[in-house]
Amino acid sequence: MNITPIQQISFSECSTEFPKIFNRVLKNHEVISVRKESSQEIIMLEAKEYSSLMETLYLLSNPINAERLRKSISQHK
């Protein structure tokens, strides 16, 4: 699995370059952190990626499902 570092940009850059940033997230599957102040930060990622993460969290939250997934991964290797 390839994990790409999160790109960090400022709120003002996001405001002025939003169409470009939006396309980067979709086209390059980038995850971008937008920071307004030290305590105000959001993450931008493609909706499909978000859905996939939420599904994985849901499946791993159940110990039985988590064990089945671990066994499947182990068998695959």
C-alpha positions as CSV (number, residue, x, y, z in Angstrom):
1,M,0.0,0.0,0.0
2,N,1.3,3.4,-1.0
3,I,0.6,6.2,1.5
4,T,1.1,9.6,0.0
5,P,2.0,12.4,2.5
6,I,-0.7,14.9,3.2
7,Q,-0.1,18.2,1.3
8,Q,-0.5,21.2,3.5
9,I,-1.8,24.6,2.2
10,S,-3.1,27.7,3.8
11,F,-6.7,28.8,3.9
12,S,-5.9,31.9,1.8
13,E,-4.2,29.7,-0.9
14,C,-7.2,27.4,-0.9
15,S,-9.5,30.4,-1.3
16,T,-7.6,31.8,-4.3
17,E,-6.7,28.4,-5.9
18,F,-9.8,26.3,-5.1
19,P,-10.6,25.0,-8.7
20,K,-7.0,24.0,-9.1
21,I,-6.8,22.3,-5.7
22,F,-10.2,20.6,-6.3
23,N,-8.9,19.1,-9.5
24,R,-5.6,18.0,-7.8
25,V,-7.6,16.0,-5.2
26,L,-9.8,14.3,-7.9
27,K,-7.1,13.8,-10.6
28,N,-4.1,12.8,-8.4
29,H,-6.0,11.3,-5.5
30,E,-4.2,13.8,-3.2
31,V,-5.2,14.4,0.4
32,I,-4.8,18.1,1.2
33,S,-4.8,19.7,4.6
34,V,-6.2,23.3,4.7
35,R,-5.2,25.3,7.7
36,K,-6.8,28.6,8.7
37,E,-5.3,28.9,12.2
38,S,-3.3,26.6,14.4
39,S,-6.5,25.0,15.8
40,Q,-8.6,25.2,12.6
41,E,-7.8,22.6,10.0
42,I,-9.7,20.5,7.5
43,I,-8.8,17.6,5.2
44,M,-9.9,17.5,1.6
45,L,-10.1,14.1,-0.1
46,E,-12.0,12.4,-2.8
47,A,-15.5,11.3,-1.7
48,K,-14.8,7.7,-2.9
49,E,-11.7,7.6,-0.7
50,Y,-13.7,8.8,2.3
51,S,-16.4,6.2,1.7
52,S,-13.7,3.5,1.4
53,L,-12.2,4.6,4.7
54,M,-15.5,4.7,6.5
55,E,-16.4,1.2,5.2
56,T,-13.0,-0.1,6.4
57,L,-13.5,1.4,9.8
58,Y,-17.0,-0.1,10.0
59,L,-15.7,-3.6,9.1
60,L,-12.8,-3.4,11.5
61,S,-15.0,-2.1,14.4
62,N,-16.5,-5.6,14.7
63,P,-14.0,-8.0,16.1
64,I,-15.4,-11.0,14.1
65,N,-15.2,-9.1,10.8
66,A,-11.7,-7.8,11.7
67,E,-10.5,-11.4,12.3
68,R,-12.0,-12.6,9.1
69,L,-10.3,-9.8,7.2
70,R,-6.9,-10.6,8.8
71,K,-7.3,-14.3,7.9
72,S,-8.2,-13.5,4.3
73,I,-5.2,-11.1,4.0
74,S,-2.9,-13.8,5.5
75,Q,-4.2,-16.4,3.1
76,H,-3.8,-14.1,0.2
77,K,-0.1,-13.5,1.0
